[in-house]
């Protein structure tokens, strides 16, 4: 593509612009690591200094993604470097635009309240927890929460979702969650709870 201003790459096999999902997940993982660190710092110390820096960088990164070219966003450049030896996994760009628009709105709110007004309210905590959850789900599980929201508002559903979740498929036996899995999971959670009670 000749223009520096574009959203997604054109690959001859697909009708829609695409991204390399592995790069996006790596970028989300980078942001998650720093987000968790600065969020815990605010909770334990009440110091807004580091989260103000983080929010400013996060907002800048998402502005570049949305309005210039995602390929030039610092987090995605780092992601590209980290996963450059891995096989590419294509994901549709349209749903990512929707997901990143949500990211811009939330980061703009944080920029105004935390960076400019230097306040920290319950709403800021809610926004941070949502962002942490979205970044965690994207980086660890390959689940794009913004992409799920995209499907709620668009008649034309998302294409090329990570792990093929947009396509209709029948689960293989190895993928099926069985009743004994749930029982073992519940028993494990109960055991952890009992251990916590005994220790504390």
Buried (B, 14 or more C-beta within 10 A) or exposed (E): EEEEEBBBBEBEEBEBBBBBBBBBBBBBBBBBEBBBEBBEBBEEEEEBEBBBEBBBBBBBBBBBBBEBBBBEBEBBBBBBEBBEEEEEBBBBBBBBBBBBBBBBEBBBBBBEBBBEEEEBEEEBEEBBEEBBEBBBBBBEEBBBBBBBBBBEEEEEEBBBBBEEEBEEEEEEEEEEEEEEEEEEEEEEEEEEEEEEEEEE
